[in-house]
Amino acid sequence: MRACVAAAFLCGALAWAAQNSGASADGAPVISDNVNLVVLHPVVRDGAGRFVSDLKADNFKVFENGRLQTIREFSHRDAPLAAGLLVDSSGSMGPKRPSVIAGALEFARRSNPEDQIFVLDFNEHVYSAMPHGELFSSSPADLSAAIEAAPTSGETALYDAIKAGYERLARSTIDSKALVVISDGEDNASHTMLGELLALSERSDVIVYAIGIFDEDDSDGNPGALKRIARATGGRAWFPKSASETASLCGRIAEDLRNQYTIGYSPADSAMNGTFRAITVVATDPRGHKLRVRARAGYVAAPENGKSK
């Protein structure tokens, strides 16, 4: 993926270490001189579904194509986040609009002042209504204005919107990146094909969370596509029975993102040959009990980038 993101992570870690002498691998970044990193943002829960937030680097094992990797970077803190809210504004979403707005605002409300957040609305077109032409904002008022500015009409270019979200997030230097997609899941207007989008997702360092709001009689909805996109990035897709559940789900997504670990490793196989590398992350508590981990499924070792992420 992008070398600049790996460098940004390393520079941030160096700055942290300069302010916190004596940093070690037990929660603070471990500094290395190797920037050819694959960076993961796993979320860990116990058997009861509670976040586990006190693990050390030694509690994790990372496997690439079944081969154990050496962890070079490790941290767990509420770091700044770059996130996009992709809000379906097509005609089919009209009756669900108030719940969608409430959900997006709940996510924005849980942001911190250092976050970079943007809103993209989409029907058959994808457009930004961010005030003053801003790329990002941490102001709930600005984000609210961007969400509410969109009309509810037209068809749905869901895949184009997610692709545009990836492109906007590529302009942020923040390491942790996510997209929150709120849609009825139907795509009937995109130029981007699903296969192309899945390939982009495998190359991206963005975690995708999706909330699919379907009507029972909706024959055009495609929940499978949202699941596949989210799973490929280490995210998750929900399909609530009622649009009124959107706000609580957006709150859960925000909490999820605030409980990420950051793990970086240099692939033992350093060949940038365009192949897909499957990743498995295993975590155990201090007593050796296995924990539940959600992380991205893999990445493409892209030769054109010369780096992987």
C-alpha positions, 0 to 999 in steps of 0.5 A: 500500500502506501509508503507515505502512511508507513512513514507517517506512522514511523514519524509519529512514533518517533515524536511520541518517543521523543516526548516519552523517554524509556518507551517500550513494547508494552503499549508504546511504539517500538521504533525500528529503522525498517519502513517496509511495514504492513500495518494492521489495526486489530480489535480484540474482544474476550469471550463475552464480547468485551474489549480487551485493552491491556495486551502487550506485543507478546500477546499477539502473533501475526501470520502471513500465508501461514508464516509467523512474522516478527512484530516491529511496531506496536501501540494501543492508544486513542490515536487520531482518526481519519474517517469518511461518512458515506451517506446514501441519498438516493430516492429509496433512502427517503423515509430512512433519512432522519435515522441515517442523519442521526447515525452519522451525527452520533459517529461525529459526536464521538470524534476527538478534536484531532480527528479528520472526518469528511462526508460524501453524499451519493445517489447516482453521483458522488459529491461533497457538501463540506462547508467552505470546500474543506476536505476534512473537519472535526466539527459536528456542526460542519458535518451535520451541514454536509449530511443534511445538504443532500437531496434524496433522489435518484439512483445509487452509485454505492461502489463509486462512493466507496472508491471516492472515499478511499481516494479522499482518505489517501490525502490524509497523513493520519495512519488509522483510516476508516469508512462508515457506509450507510446505505440500502446496499443497492447499486444500480448506477456505479461505473466501478465494478464490484470486482474492481472495488474488492481489489482496491479494498485489498490494496487499501489500508482503510477499514470499512464498516457498513450499515445496510438498511434494507426493505423486506421487499427490496429485490435489488439490495446486495448485502453480500457485497457489503459483507465482502468489502467490510470483511476484506478490510477488517471491518464489519457489516450490520443489517438492522431490522429498523433504520432507527437502530442506525444511531446505536450502530454508529456509536458502536463503530466509533467505540470499535475504532477507539479500541484498535491496536496498531501492529506493524511488521516487515514481511519475511517475504519481501518480494513485491510481486503483486500477490495477495498475502493472507493475514491471520492475527492471534491474540491470547490473554496473560493466562494464555486464553485465546481471544477474539481478533478482527483484523484485515484478511490480507493485502496485495504486495503491490510492485508499483508501490515498492512498499506494502501496507 
